[in-house]
Amino acid sequence: MSAVFRLAVVEDLPALLALEMQCFTTDRLTSRSFQWMITRAHAQLLVAERHDQLLGYALVLFHRGTSLARLYSIATASDARGTGLGKQLLQRIESCALEHDCAYLRLEVRTDNPAAIALYERNGYRRFALIHDYYEDHADALRLEKRILQHRDSRSIRVPFYSQTTDFTCGPACLLMAIGALQSERLLERREELQIWREATTVFMTSGHGGCSPQGLALAAWRRGFAVTLQLSLAGPLFLDGVRDEHKKDVMRLVHDEFIAQLHETDVEKLIGAQLDLPAVLAAGGQPLVLISSYRLTRSKSPHWVMVTDCDEDFVYLHDPDVDHSQHRQPMDCQHVPVSHDEFEKMCRFGRGKLRAAVVIHARK
């Protein structure tokens, strides 16, 4: 009799925990984690059973607002190994991802697990990166990726990833990534992340510390010796709609006016009302930082900077510097994230004024 595949339910918890104990010695999922994945997560937990015996499971997480899925965990019972169950679970998880409009599936695997690596590579997964000291026992991990919708071999991955270290430094983190793409020998350091924020902050924002304005980031990039293009749909002071306190608004206006005065003393190219031509910018070696509304990613209505690493006929690829571990995201989930062109267009309009903003840096000739 062949296995039956279905979505997990809370009643499967004892069998899932027993399987976890049998298959893994470290990095085990807990009862609380399994329950969250089954009942609340943006995920699907698929189980395989025969005669009411749980033979295996596969857990896939979906990255909201993107076309990326992540195989978080997969396990097969010892008496089901060698039967092809692992391959069946993998194929069914890929089908789940396709049903959720995902084009890419990514995963991590221990470097000392050749059988699992062989299974993935036989099924079209390619090595994406090596992570040292990834698991609880300090073992290394391979990251693998498969384009499950349509394969493209030519995508160049040359933009380094830097995760923001505070809630308000997404802009500086993106600028560091852009600098790293143009100067591969440059160290990406927290000291400079915070210094860029000090140079580019609006001082206040909707709450908490102020984020960075397009003008401030453009100036910070120019001061570091890069050619800069600033593209905006609106010229006036930005982000005021979300601030109620008139004193804070006055401070933000003063900061904005000072940025404008400083920009007049530079050769930063300022384009008001122009649309960002991503293929042309990338083909010319430009590194675009783009302001988005984080609502489509996190359901939080706040401005957020991302780094565009590539685009093709189907997707725009992003480095998102905000790694939210509370949502079971790892840095891999935030690198070269594929977003459909339609979804990207919706992301790139912030607030009631539908603000569009980008800072593009080039190496000086």
Solvent accessible surface area in square Angstrom, and as a share of the most:
residue,aa,sasa,rsa
1,M,153,0.68
2,S,88,0.57
3,A,19,0.14
4,V,75,0.43
5,F,31,0.13
6,R,73,0.27
7,L,93,0.46
8,A,11,0.09
9,V,71,0.41
10,V,58,0.33
11,E,139,0.62
12,D,15,0.08
13,L,20,0.10
14,P,96,0.60
15,A,42,0.32
16,L,0,0.00
17,L,56,0.28
18,A,62,0.48
19,L,8,0.04
20,E,3,0.01
21,M,118,0.53
22,Q,97,0.43
23,C,32,0.19
24,F,62,0.26
25,T,119,0.69
26,T,37,0.21
27,D,60,0.31
28,R,91,0.33
29,L,19,0.09
30,T,77,0.45
31,S,48,0.31
32,R,209,0.76
33,S,23,0.15
34,F,0,0.00
35,Q,82,0.37
36,W,51,0.18
37,M,4,0.02
38,I,39,0.20
39,T,75,0.44
40,R,186,0.68
41,A,18,0.14
42,H,76,0.34
43,A,19,0.15
44,Q,37,0.16
45,L,6,0.03
46,L,13,0.06
47,V,0,0.00
48,A,0,0.00
49,E,33,0.15
50,R,80,0.29
51,H,137,0.61
52,D,138,0.72
53,Q,90,0.40
54,L,20,0.10
55,L,4,0.02
56,G,0,0.00
57,Y,0,0.00
58,A,0,0.00
59,L,0,0.00
60,V,0,0.00
61,L,19,0.09
62,F,16,0.07
63,H,22,0.10
64,R,92,0.34
65,G,22,0.21
66,T,20,0.11
67,S,8,0.05
68,L,2,0.01
69,A,0,0.00
70,R,9,0.03
71,L,6,0.03
72,Y,57,0.22
73,S,19,0.12
74,I,33,0.17
75,A,6,0.05
76,T,22,0.13
77,A,6,0.04
78,S,65,0.42
79,D,100,0.52
80,A,3,0.02
81,R,128,0.47
82,G,89,0.86
83,T,89,0.52
84,G,39,0.37
85,L,7,0.03
86,G,17,0.16
87,K,95,0.40
88,Q,69,0.31
89,L,0,0.00
90,L,0,0.00
91,Q,85,0.38
92,R,110,0.40
93,I,0,0.00
94,E,21,0.10
95,S,55,0.35
96,C,15,0.09
97,A,0,0.00
98,L,73,0.36
99,E,135,0.61
100,H,70,0.31
101,D,121,0.63
102,C,4,0.02
103,A,1,0.00
104,Y,6,0.02
105,L,0,0.00
106,R,1,0.00
107,L,2,0.01
108,E,28,0.13
109,V,8,0.05
110,R,62,0.23
111,T,55,0.32
112,D,90,0.47
113,N,59,0.30
114,P,100,0.63
115,A,77,0.60
116,A,21,0.16
117,I,15,0.08
118,A,40,0.31
119,L,31,0.16
120,Y,9,0.04
121,E,68,0.30
122,R,175,0.64
123,N,24,0.12
124,G,44,0.42
125,Y,7,0.03
126,R,92,0.34
127,R,134,0.49
128,F,31,0.13
129,A,36,0.28
130,L,92,0.46
131,I,32,0.16
132,H,128,0.57
133,D,83,0.43
134,Y,58,0.22
135,Y,35,0.13
136,E,121,0.54
137,D,65,0.34
138,H,133,0.59
139,A,19,0.15
140,D,42,0.22
141,A,0,0.00
142,L,16,0.08
143,R,20,0.07
144,L,0,0.00
145,E,2,0.01
146,K,43,0.18
147,R,15,0.06
148,I,24,0.12
149,L,109,0.54
150,Q,97,0.43
151,H,102,0.46
152,R,69,0.25
153,D,120,0.62
154,S,84,0.54
155,R,20,0.07
156,S,68,0.44
157,I,72,0.36
158,R,131,0.48
159,V,10,0.06
160,P,46,0.29
161,F,43,0.18
162,Y,25,0.10
163,S,40,0.26
164,Q,24,0.11
165,T,62,0.36
166,T,28,0.16
167,D,140,0.72
168,F,45,0.19
169,T,0,0.00
170,C,14,0.08
171,G,1,0.01
172,P,0,0.00
173,A,0,0.00
174,C,0,0.00
175,L,0,0.00
176,L,0,0.00
177,M,0,0.00
178,A,0,0.00
179,I,0,0.00
180,G,5,0.05
181,A,14,0.11
182,L,44,0.22
183,Q,57,0.25
184,S,106,0.68
185,E,138,0.62
186,R,71,0.26
187,L,133,0.66
188,L,42,0.21
189,E,66,0.30
190,R,124,0.45
191,R,165,0.60
192,E,15,0.07
193,E,0,0.00
194,L,61,0.30
195,Q,66,0.29
196,I,0,0.00
197,W,46,0.16
198,R,173,0.63
199,E,39,0.18
200,A,0,0.00
201,T,18,0.10
202,T,10,0.06
203,V,64,0.37
204,F,50,0.21
205,M,20,0.09
206,T,62,0.36
207,S,89,0.57
208,G,68,0.66
209,H,111,0.50
210,G,0,0.00
211,G,13,0.12
212,C,4,0.02
213,S,7,0.05
214,P,0,0.00
215,Q,1,0.00
216,G,0,0.00
217,L,0,0.00
218,A,0,0.00
219,L,3,0.01
220,A,0,0.00
221,A,0,0.00
222,W,80,0.28
223,R,109,0.40
224,R,49,0.18
225,G,43,0.42
226,F,3,0.01
227,A,30,0.23
228,V,8,0.05
229,T,21,0.12
230,L,2,0.01
231,Q,14,0.06
232,L,4,0.02
233,S,38,0.24
234,L,78,0.39
235,A,59,0.45
236,G,34,0.33
237,P,54,0.34
238,L,15,0.07
239,F,17,0.07
240,L,30,0.15
241,D,92,0.48
242,G,37,0.35
243,V,6,0.03
244,R,229,0.84
245,D,66,0.34
246,E,105,0.47
247,H,125,0.56
248,K,71,0.30
249,K,37,0.16
250,D,73,0.38
251,V,34,0.19
252,M,8,0.03
253,R,89,0.33
254,L,126,0.63
255,V,30,0.17
256,H,18,0.08
257,D,82,0.42
258,E,91,0.41
259,F,14,0.06
260,I,51,0.26
261,A,51,0.39
262,Q,56,0.25
263,L,1,0.00
264,H,124,0.55
265,E,143,0.64
266,T,25,0.15
267,D,92,0.48
268,V,5,0.03
269,E,91,0.41
270,K,78,0.33
271,L,62,0.31
272,I,94,0.48
273,G,54,0.52
274,A,46,0.36
275,Q,121,0.54
276,L,40,0.20
277,D,82,0.42
278,L,14,0.07
279,P,82,0.51
280,A,53,0.41
281,V,22,0.13
282,L,34,0.17
283,A,93,0.72
284,A,72,0.56
285,G,24,0.24
286,G,0,0.00
287,Q,3,0.01
288,P,0,0.00
289,L,0,0.00
290,V,5,0.03
291,L,2,0.01
292,I,0,0.00
293,S,16,0.10
294,S,9,0.06
295,Y,83,0.32
296,R,73,0.27
297,L,15,0.07
298,T,60,0.35
299,R,123,0.45
300,S,53,0.34
301,K,159,0.67
302,S,35,0.23
303,P,21,0.13
304,H,16,0.07
305,W,4,0.01
306,V,0,0.00
307,M,0,0.00
308,V,0,0.00
309,T,13,0.07
310,D,21,0.11
311,C,17,0.10
312,D,18,0.09
313,E,130,0.58
314,D,46,0.24
315,F,10,0.04
316,V,1,0.00
317,Y,0,0.00
318,L,3,0.02
319,H,1,0.00
320,D,5,0.03
321,P,0,0.00
322,D,50,0.26
323,V,20,0.12
324,D,43,0.22
325,H,116,0.52
326,S,83,0.53
327,Q,92,0.41
328,H,42,0.19
329,R,28,0.10
330,Q,50,0.22
331,P,42,0.26
332,M,0,0.00
333,D,7,0.04
334,C,0,0.00
335,Q,24,0.11
336,H,4,0.02
337,V,3,0.02
338,P,0,0.00
339,V,0,0.00
340,S,39,0.25
341,H,68,0.30
342,D,90,0.47
343,E,35,0.16
344,F,11,0.04
345,E,61,0.27
346,K,88,0.37
347,M,0,0.00
348,C,6,0.04
349,R,95,0.35
350,F,32,0.13
351,G,41,0.39
352,R,192,0.70
353,G,42,0.40
354,K,123,0.52
355,L,8,0.04
356,R,47,0.17
357,A,6,0.05
358,A,4,0.03
359,V,0,0.00
360,V,2,0.01
361,I,0,0.00
362,H,48,0.22
363,A,58,0.45
364,R,111,0.40
365,K,249,1.05
